[in-house]
Amino acid sequence: MVNLPIRSTLTVFIMNQFLKRGTFTIILATLMLVSCNYNRYKEQPDIWNKLDIATNTPIRNMYAGPTELLVMTDDEFVRVGNQNQILERRAFADLPFNFFGRPTLSRYVFVRVTTQDYPNPSGPGTVKVNQMEVHLTKDTDASESIYFNLDQFAEDQGLSIVPEDKARYNGAFDTNGDLFLLPTLNITDNTYSFFLFDINLNIGKTGFVGSGVTLNKRIDLPLDDISGDIMNTNFVNGFFYVNSKWGTYRIDPNTGDYKEINKIWTLNTFEHEDKVFLTGFNDFDFYQSEDNGQTFEQVGTSPLKFVEVENGKILSQTQLGLPWSLADDDMLGMEDLRVNKDFEDDGASYWNARYFYGRYYISIQKEIYFLDELETTD
C-alpha cells in the first residue's frame, strides 16, 4: 500500500467532489432545458370556435346589434342570431364594377358605395355610375333598396366628386342610423366635402319614407383633395370625427360646424370610460379628452393605432388585415391576442372584431370565430 502525501490526498478528494457536483449540475441543466423545450413546443389548445358559415368572398364588415350580428361581404349580407343561428343569408347577384372602401352597417340599414354599369340612355353600350346603395337590414325585397346616383347628385350641385375609398371606414352612421356621413374628394373646389344624409325610415324601421335619402348638410374641410389623406371617419358620443394626415376634425351633426382639434397625423378616435381618445401615426401622439372632445391633451406614448372598443376591451391593429392586440389597462402597452394555431397571418386576414351577446367574434377571411373571454399570448 502506497501512502500518498496529505496534500495529494486532499487534491484527489476535491477533484472527486467537483466531478460529482459538475455531473449533477449538467444533469440538472439538461432536465431544465428539456422541460423548457417541452413547454415551448407543447401545442396550446385552440380557443376560438368556428361559426357554422363560410361566405363566398372575404368578410368586409360586421356590426353587433342588440339581437343580431350583421355580416357584410362584397356579394352577401348575413344576419346571425344570439344563438349563432343563421337568420338570413342575402345574396347580391350583380357584383358592382368597383367598391369605394368597405360597406357601412347600422342596426336598420347598411350602405355600399359602388360603381355600377347601366345601359347608356344616349346610345349603345353602358355607362358607369357612382352610386350610394342603401339597403334595409331586414328586407328581403330588393325593390326596397335605394340606389342614390352620386354623379347626378354632384352635377345638380355643380360639382365633380369622387367618393373616398382609402380610409379604414369611409363612411359613418350616427348612433341611431338616421344620419350617414359620406366623405368625398371635391375635384371642383380642390377640397374634401362631407355630405350628411338623412336616412328616412318609417316608425317600425322596416321601410323607407319618401325618397328615403335626402341631403341634410354639406361640410367642406380645409383639406386638399388628395386620395389617401383621410385615415378614418366615425361617430363618437354625439359627434362625427375625421382623422387625417393633416389633422383631426370634430363635426357637429346638428349645425354642420366643425372644429379643428389639431394639425397632427391621427389615425383613430374612440371612447372609453367617458373619455375620448385620439391615436396617432407616431406613438407619442396619444391624446385624451375629458370634456367630450372640446379639448384634448397629450397623455403619454401608446402603441394603439386603429382601435375597436368591444365590451370595454380595447383591441388595436396597426393596419387593416394585421392581427389584433389587446391594450393594457392604462392603454400605454398591449399584448398580442391569442388565436388558433392554424389562423393565417398573411397581413390581410384580420378585418373585424365585435362583441355580441356575451361572446367575442373575429373574422378571418371568409370565416367567423367566437369565444367567451379574450386571452393574450403573454
C-alpha positions, 0 to 999 in steps of 0.5 A: 500500500502506497501512502500518498502525501496529505496534500495529494490526498486532499487534491484527489478528494476535491477533484472527486467532489467537483466531478460529482457536483459538475455531473449533477449540475449538467444533469440538472441543466439538461432536465431544465432545458428539456422541460423548457423545450417541452413547454415551448413546443407543447401545442396550446389548445385552440380557443376560438370556435368556428361559426357554422358559415363560410361566405363566398368572398372575404368578410368586409364588415360586421356590426353587433346589434342588440339581437343580431350580428350583421355580416357584410361581404362584397356579394352577401349580407348575413344576419346571425342570431344570439344563438349563432343561428343563421337568420338570413343569408342575402345574396347580391347577384350583380357584383358592382364594377368597383367598391369605394372602401368597405360597406357601412352597417347600422342596426336598420340599414347598411350602405355600399358605395359602388360603381355600377354599369347601366345601359347608356340612355344616349346610345349603345353600350353602358355607362358607369355610375357612382352610386350610394346603395342603401339597403334595409337590414331586414328586407328581403325585397330588393325593390326596397333598396335605394340606389342614390346616383352620386354623379347626378347628385354632384352635377345638380350641385355643380360639382365633380366628386369622387367618393373616398375609398382609402380610409379604414371606414369611409363612411359613418352612421350616427348612433341611431342610423338616421344620419350617414356621413359620406366623405368625398374628394371635391375635384371642383373646389380642390377640397374634401366635402362631407355630405350628411344624409338623412336616412328616412325610415318609417316608425317600425324601421322596416321601410323607407319614407319618401325618397328615403335619402335626402341631403341634410348638410354639406361640410367642406374641410380645409383639406386638399383633395388628395386620395389617401389623406383621410385615415378614418371617419366615425361617430363618437358620443354625439359627434362625427370625427375625421382623422387625417394626415393633416389633422383631426376634425370634430363635426357637429351633426346638428349645425354642420360646424366643425372644429379643428382639434389639431394639425397632427397625423391621427389615425383613430378616435374612440371612447372609453370610460367617458373619455375620448381618445385620439391615436396617432401615426407616431406613438407619442401622439396619444391624446385624451379628452375629458370634456367630450372632445372640446379639448384634448391633451397629450397623455403619454406614448401608446402603441394603439393605432386603429382601435375597436372598443368591444365590451370595454376591451380595447383591441388595436391593429396597426393596419387593416388585415394585421392581427389584433392586440389587446391594450393594457389597462392604462392603454400605454402597452398591449399584448398580442391576442391569442388565436388558433394555431392554424389562423393565417397571418398573411397581413390581410386576414384580420378585418373585424372584431365585435362583441355580441351577446356575451361572446367575442367574434373575429373574422378571418377571411371568409370565416367567423370565430367566437369565444367567451373571454379574450386571452393574450399570448403573454 
